[in-house]
Amino acid sequence: MAKDDLVVGLDLGTTKVCTIISEIGESGQIDIVGVGNSRSQGLRKGVVVNLDETVRAIERSVREAELMAGVEVSRVYTGIAGSHIRGLNSRGVVAVSRTDKEITQADISRVIDAASAVAIPLNQQILHILPQEFTIDDNDGIEDPIGMSGVRLEADVHIITSAATATQNVIKSINRAGLEVDDIVLESLASSYAVLTDDEKELGVVLVDIGGGTTDIAVFVKGSIWHTAVLPVGGNQITNDIAVGLRTPINEAEELKVKFGCALTSMVEADEMVEVQSVGGRKPRSLSRQILCEIIEPRLEEIMTMINREIRKSGYEEWISAGVVLTGGAAAMDGMVEQGENIFKMPVRIATPHKNIGGLTDVVGNPMFSTGVGLVLYGWADHNLGRSRKSYSNNTSKGAFGQIKRWIKDLF
């Protein structure tokens, strides 16, 4: 199998590093052929804090996926998150250049460049420029203006920026693991490829990806992203609360959360018991599962209240007809839908990767794999648009991402 026939997604998370290898199957669908997971200790809240540990985690994850798929990989699409991520909306205006006033791709490129000419802090760089809609003269809400006639072309776009140093450290970690980076993608954007339907995006939906160290939020209206945010909270806060509250090691607290956690104490029977390991060699204890859930519930309520506040802050709350879609590792907990609907006052569903994939679907059929699968789907969409492959290394003279200004045509 040629390396060009593969697309690989690398999800660098706070708690895990996940590698997903894909190919095009005989039926034309995207098949997942390899999955690798390794514990992540080199990242905190989505940001690299220990380069060597991150490199080792990447190497373990990639090696496991390669063994499963029976191939070697050299290039990856990777995600990025963290509180350094910023999103803003902008508008650009240009005059149509042709004498017959027909709009061409060149006009669209010019208006996108005009919309992206905004002042950003020196330590930030543009990661994505995502078109929302176009306006020709006084006619707004246009998705694809190519071939139409007009004098004045306007574009509304959503610009996503990231900290230059945080992005460079991600690239450096991957390069040191012997891999090249095809593209770096905002994690909530990648997850949307795997879990959202076109109808949800068109009606208005909030995608919430609850990871270990961060919670990524993306608000879709009329088929495009209009608001993004990254909250510096996630499943690790719940795990730490359990470890402190029950006086148990962190690893045991994580296992208790995954196996027995519930977002609502009222959903748990009073006679359900769980065994809790103690620290310092003391004997294990048997405790009511309700005690465990009494620790989890307030922390989750706090996280969802922060998410709800961000939704209101976006200004698009009234446009969200399809409700909230929860994904990410922490979203798999019992009672998440019920607690979410209590707080958001709108429909909530838990999403697993499902769109246009085959192969090892049983392995990746968990919310924790949404970003990894989404990176693969993003990569194939990238190929289908006919883009030349990009190699971002850490030794380019202008920096790996300093001049990136791109937009995603299939989000129109």
N, C-alpha and C positions, 0 to 999 in steps of 0.2 A: 504494500500500500504506500503510495507516494505521500510525502509529508504535506504537499499542497492539497491533498484530498481530505485533510483533517482540519477541524477547527477545535481549539482547546480553550476552555474557560478556566480561569484561576481566581477563585474567591478568597481573598485575604481577609479573614475575619479576626475578631478579637479572641475568640475561643477556638476556632478551627481554621485550617487552610484546606480548601477543597479544590481538587482538580477534576474536570470533566472533559473527556475526549469524545468527539463526535465525528461521524462521517455521514455521507448521503447513502441511504439504503437502496435496495433494488426497486422499491416502490416509489422512490423519490422523496420520501420523508427523511427527516434527520434522525439518525439512530445514535443513541448513547452507547458507546462500546467500552468505556473505561471510566471508573470513578475511584478517586483516591482521597483519603481523609487523614489529616494529622493534627495533633494538638498544637494550638498556636500559643506561644508564650512571648513572642517578640513584638506584639502589637498591643496597644492600649487605646480603647475608644476609636479604633479604626486607623490609628497613626503608628508608624514604626517607631518603637522605642529601644529595640535591641536588634541590630542588623544581623548579627551572627545567628541568633535564635530564629529570626524570620527566614533566613536563607536555609537553615537546616529543616525547618518545617515545610518550606516549599519543596525541597529535594525529596523529603519523605513522601509527601502527598503525590508529587509527579511520578515518583518511582512506583508507587502502588497502582496508580492509574495506568501507567505504561505496562506493567505486568498483567493487569486485567485485560487490556486491549491488545497486547502482543505487538505494540509499536513503540517507536521512539518519537518524542515530540521536541520541537525546538522553538516554537513560537506560541504565545498565549494572548488571549484577551483577558484583561484583569479589571477588577472593580476597585473603586475608591470610595471611601466614606470618611466621616469625621466632622467635628464641629467647625473645622476650617472651611467647609463647603459653603458657598454663598450662591443665592439665586436672585435674579432681578429681571423684570420685564422692560423691554425697550422698543422703540418704534423708529423706523427709518423711512425716508422719503426721497425718491429720485424722479426725474423726468424720463419718460420712455424715449429711447435713443433713436429708433428707426423712424424714417420719414413717413412710412405708412402707419406708424403708431402701433404696430404689432409687438406684443411683449415676448421677449426671447429669454433664454437661459442667462444671457449676459446681463439683462436688466435685473433678473432675480438675484444674481450674484452681487450686483452693485447695491441693490437695496438691502440685502442681508449685511453687506459690509458697512453700509451707512447705519443700520440698526445696531451693529456691534461696536460702533465708535463711541463707547462710553468710558468714563473715567473709572478705573478700578485701582485699588491700592497696589503699590509697587510690589508687595510680597504675594499678590494674587495673580493668577493667570487663567485665561479662558480655557475651559474644559469642553463645553458644548455650547452651540448656538442652535436652539430648537425653534423652528418657525411655528407660529400659532395660527395666523391667518393673514391674508393679503387684502388690500383695498385698492380698487382701480377707480380713480376719480372719486366719486361719492358712493360707490358700491362696495360695501364691506362684506366680510364673511366668506371671502373667496379662498378656496383651498389650493388650487393650482391655476395660476394665471397665464401659463404659457399658451401662446396662440391667440389670446384675447387682445382686444384693442383698447387703448386708453392713452391719456396724456400724462397722468400722474400715477405713480405706483408707490404704495406704502406697504410696509411689512411690520407686523408685530412679532417679536421673538422673545424667547425666554433664554437668558444667558446664565450659564452655570460656571462659576469659577472655583478654583481650589488653590490652596497654599502651594507656592512653588517648591518649597523645601520638602513638604510632605509628599508631593508627587515625585520629586527626585529620589527620595528615599525608597519609595515603592519600586521605582524603575531600577535603582541600584540593587535592591534585594533580588529582584528577578534576574537581572544580568549576572549577578554573582552566582546564582544557581544554574548558570549555563543556558539561560533562555533569553529570547528576544521578545519584546512587547509589541504586538500588532496594534493595540489600542488600549487606552484607559477609559473606563466607562463609569459614570455615576451609578452606584449600586442600585438605587431605587429605579433608575431608568432601565437597567439590565433586568431587574426582577419583573418589571412591567411586561417585558416581552414574553415571559414564561407564564404569567398568571392572570393577566387582564384580557378581557374580550374587547373586540372593537365596539360592541354595543355599550359596554360600561364606559369606555373612554369617551364615546360620543354623548352619552347621557350625563356624564359628570360623575367621577369616582375619586375616592382618596385611597391611594395605596400606602399601607403602613408596613414596613419591613422591620420587625423587632429582632435585632441581632443580639450578640452577647454584650457589646460595649456601646452600641449606638442604636437609635431608632430612626430610620429613614422615612421621610414623608414626601409623597408626590401627589399633587392635585391635578387631575386631568379634567379639562372642560372642552367640549366640542372637538374631541379627538386628540388634543395636544396638551402638553404640560404647561400649566400657568403658574404653578407655585411649587417650590421645593424647599425642604428644610431637613436638617440633621440634628436630632436631640442627643445630648451626651449621656443617655441612660439606656439601659437594656437589661437583658436577662441576667447579667452578672450581678446587678444590684440585688435581684431576688435571691440568687445563690448565696451571696454574702450575708443577707438577712437571715437565711436559714442556718448558715454555719454559726453565726453569733447566737441566734435565738435558741438553737437546739444544742449548742456546744458540740459541734461535730466537724470533722475535717471538710475542707472545701470540696474535694472530690466526692465525698459522701453526700454533701449538701446538693451538689449538682445532680447526682443520681436520684436522690429523693424528689427533687423538683421534677425531673423528667418522668419518673415512674408513678409518683403519687400526687403530684401537684395539682391543684384545682384553683381557678380564679375566684370561685365563690364558695365560701364555707358552707352556705346553706344547701349546697348540692351534695354534701358528704354526709354519710350516715354516722351517727355518734359512736357506734360500736366498731367502726373500721379502725384497725390498728396497723402501725408500721414499726419496723425495727430500725433503731437509730444507733449507728456506731458512735462510740465516745472517743475523746482524745486522750492521749497519755496512757494508752493501754488499759483503760477502764473497761468494764463489761458493757456490752450493748444494752440499750434500753428499749422497751416497748412503749410507744406513745400513741395517742389517738391521732388519726389522720386529720381530724379537725384542728388540732393544735398547729400542725404543719400549714394548713390552709389559712389559719388566722394570721400567720406570718406573711404568707404570699399575697393575700387579698389586698391589704392596704397599699403595698408597694405597687402592685399592678394598677390599682385605682389611681395612684399618683401619676404613673406613667401615662395612663389613658387620659387623665385630666390634662396633662401637658400636651398630649396629641390634640385633644379637643380644642385647647386654647390656640394651638398653631393653626388648626383648620379655620377657626373664627378670625384669626389674625390675617389669613390669606385674603379674606374678603369675598371668597367664592362659595361660602357655605350654602347660599340659596340655590346655587347651580348644581349641587351634588345630589342628583336623583338616584343614582345607582348605589349610594351608600359607601361603606368603608370595607376595603379588602385587607385582611390581616395576613401576613406571611412572615417568614423568618423562624428561627428555631424556637423562640419563646411562644409563638402563636399556636403551637400544637397542643398547648395545655388545655385540659378540660375547663369548661366554663368561660372561655375567652369570648365566645359569641354573646353569651348572656350578659356578661359584665360590659362588653363593648356597647351593646345596644342600650343598656341602662345609662351609660355616660354620653354616647354620641347622639342618642335619640334619632337614630336612622338605621337602616338595615346593615348587618355585618355578616361577612362570611370569611371562613378560613380557606386560604388558597394554597394548593400544591401545584408544582409544575405539571402542565398537562397539554400545552398547545403544540401541536405538530411535531411530536417527538415519538420515537419508538426505541427499540433496543432494551436497555436496562431500566425500563420505566418503573419496575418494582423497587429498584435500588434508590432511585432519585424521587420516588413518590412521597416526599416529606417536605414540609415548608422550609426546612433548613437548607434545601438545595435550590431554592428559587433563584437566588442570585447566580449561582454557578450555571444552571441550565439557561438562564436568561442571557448570560454572557456568550454562551454557545449560539443561541438564536440570533443575538445581535451580530455576532461574527459572520454567520451565514448571510444575514441581510446585508452586511457590509460587502461581502463578496458578490452578491447578486446585483448590487448597484454598480459593480464594475470598477470599484476603487482599486488603485494600486496599493499593494501592501506597504505598510509603514513600519519602520524599525526605529523604536525609540531607545537609544542607548544613553548612558550617563556621560559620554565624553563628547557630545556635540557642542560646537562652539557657542551656539545661541541658547543652549539649554534644551531639555527634552521636549518641553511643551510650550516654550515661550511664544511661538508664532501660530499655535493651533487655532484656527477659526473654521469650524466645520458645522454642518447642519445635517439633519437626518431626514432624508426625503420621504421615507415611508411612514413618518409620523404625521404627515399632512392629513 
